Each structure stands twice: as C-alpha cells, then as structure tokens.
Amino acid sequence: MDFERKEYAEEMRREELVRTIEHSVARLTLGELEALYYDMVAKDYIR
C-alpha cells in the first residue's frame, strides 16, 4: 500500500511539472522556442 501511495504521489508531481512546463513554453517567442528546441536536441531529449 505504501508503495502505491508513493507511486501515485510521484505521478501527481510529474503531471504538475508537465503542466507548469507547458504553460511556460506556450508563452515563449519563436526565437526562444527554437533555442529551447536546439538545446533539447543537443542534449538528446528530443530525437
């Protein structure tokens, strides 16, 4: 039971972080988005 609770809490935290990142990314300019994209590609986060 304790493991399930920890797993649930981790998933909720993950969803919260994704929402925060989505909200922030939506407000970036085209240049900022391109810079972010190239940085993520260089770090192999995007393939």
MIKOLDO-318998 format. One record per residue (C-alpha): residue number from 1; x, z, y. Coordinates in nm, 3 decimals. Layout:
BEGIN
NUM,X,Z,Y .
...
//
This chain:
BEGIN
1,0.000,0.000,0.000 .
2,0.279,0.089,0.244 .
3,0.449,-0.246,0.176 .
4,0.126,-0.433,0.255 .
5,0.090,-0.243,0.582 .
6,0.446,-0.329,0.684 .
7,0.393,-0.693,0.591 .
8,0.071,-0.701,0.796 .
9,0.244,-0.542,1.096 .
10,0.527,-0.796,1.075 .
11,0.280,-1.085,1.062 .
12,0.089,-0.948,1.362 .
13,0.416,-0.915,1.557 .
14,0.510,-1.270,1.461 .
15,0.175,-1.403,1.584 .
16,0.214,-1.210,1.911 .
17,0.560,-1.360,1.967 .
18,0.437,-1.712,1.891 .
19,0.151,-1.673,2.143 .
20,0.391,-1.544,2.409 .
21,0.634,-1.829,2.350 .
22,0.353,-2.090,2.350 .
23,0.222,-1.955,2.678 .
24,0.567,-1.966,2.838 .
25,0.653,-2.311,2.705 .
26,0.325,-2.453,2.835 .
27,0.436,-2.373,3.190 .
28,0.781,-2.535,3.172 .
29,0.861,-2.850,3.365 .
30,0.954,-3.170,3.182 .
31,1.321,-3.112,3.255 .
32,1.305,-2.757,3.125 .
33,1.124,-2.874,2.811 .
34,1.387,-3.139,2.748 .
35,1.667,-2.886,2.794 .
36,1.494,-2.647,2.555 .
37,1.438,-2.925,2.304 .
38,1.801,-3.037,2.306 .
39,1.921,-2.677,2.279 .
40,1.695,-2.617,1.979 .
41,1.809,-2.941,1.814 .
42,2.174,-2.847,1.871 .
43,2.112,-2.509,1.705 .
44,1.928,-2.683,1.418 .
45,1.598,-2.503,1.490 .
46,1.433,-2.847,1.510 .
47,1.519,-3.108,1.252 .
//
